[in-house]
Amino acid sequence: MIYLDNHATTRCDPRVVDAMLPWLSEHYGNPHSNHEPGQYSKSAIDQAVSKIATLLNADHESIVMTSGATESNNLAIRGVCTHPRQKRRHIVTVTSEHPAVLDVTADLEKEGFRVTRVPVLQAGKPDAGVIDLDRFSEAVDDDTALVSVMWANNEIGAIAPMKEIAEITHRHGAFLHSDATQAVGRINVDVMAADVDLLSATAHKFYGPKGIGLLVAGNSNRRVRVRPQIIGGGQQRGLRSGTLNTAGIVALATALQLCVESLDEENVRVNQLRDHLWSRLKESIDGLVLNGPELHCGHRLPGNLNLSLSDVEGQAWMSAAPEIAFSSGSACSGADAAPSHVLTALGLSESAARRSVRFGIGRFNTIDQIDSAFEILVAAHEQLATLAG
Ligand SMILES: Cc1ncc(COP(=O)(O)O)c(C=O)c1O
């Protein structure tokens, strides 16, 4: 199996596993207990959260540990919009967001909020898939409670201009949330420099384990009032009750540190592998189209490749190349494969979206794997094209 689906999840780095194991087996004290084993766990958590805060340039006190980005997005969006002191009733988001944002805002719409979904720049433009800033500045108004814009897109890798978005948002006195799930650990994410008020991330996208994530809620420029969504023992300043996951938090901090330390070097390498795959596929398969921003325009995630075939559906290509893990431009639910809303938001037809696939190259991929994947993919495509012809 050649794993080329690093936007879906990543392999937990063995160094991260080593760092987390003692907190499962040897040091298992409840960090909320006052005895010595509990306090030992608590101090490990404090150190890990400090490390995370430094790496993201965020305040230690603003970090809330969660079970992952879905929970963080729910806490940020529902938490800000439904706080008893919140009088504003408008939310601004983007058509290409993850369902963990789109579905939460749609839910609030049913509860009486007005939601504006800003379009992205259309296919054919060099920065296709990036938020349309003109339409965005028209959308934000003085009734806007929250703007939620993803830092980087999980399908086409489009990177948002967060600083400009923050300026427009704050001009209207609204808060800015960013689902930075695909950005953290892959590109430089600096909460203070971007002036983002709330930020979601999850460890399993940057070589950490699944089930541990974080929300940054507030920065030193602005205090954010968040209504808790999980109520119970009052842990984490009452913002998210539940016993803290010591091993997971240590793992997230370790994974993030490893990513930040090797970011530039690793990005050069994954981009070389991605470019190699793209140029070989393009030479061998007629009519391939790149979806999303141009590869080296500065608005695309390293290692991301999303393309449309002219003649074969992505799902069929995946089935014909089972030795490779990649994903198709349709979210398959049972027999009915709906075309990706991200690709249709770019202006692609449903048919072109169905003929699309996404590759995510990551830390553990090698040039030999890319060459083998290329051979398998071309053979699978030839087989399907012959059948269709
Ligand atoms: C952009 C984005 N947001 C949110 C999520 C959900 O993250 P989690 O699996 O940690 O809930 C994902 C993962 O698929 C994602 O790519």
The ligand as an ORCA input file, in Angstrom:
! r2SCAN-3c Opt
* xyz 0 1
  C     -10.351     21.460      7.219
  C     -10.794     20.437      8.201
  N     -11.544     20.799      9.254
  C     -11.952     19.912     10.174
  C     -11.632     18.574     10.079
  C     -12.112     17.623     11.149
  O     -11.057     17.289     12.002
  P     -11.206     16.157     13.141
  O     -11.085     14.865     12.420
  O     -10.081     16.370     14.085
  O     -12.527     16.362     13.804
  C     -10.855     18.142      9.001
  C     -10.515     16.708      8.850
  O     -10.950     16.047      7.956
  C     -10.416     19.097      8.042
  O      -9.660     18.740      7.001
*
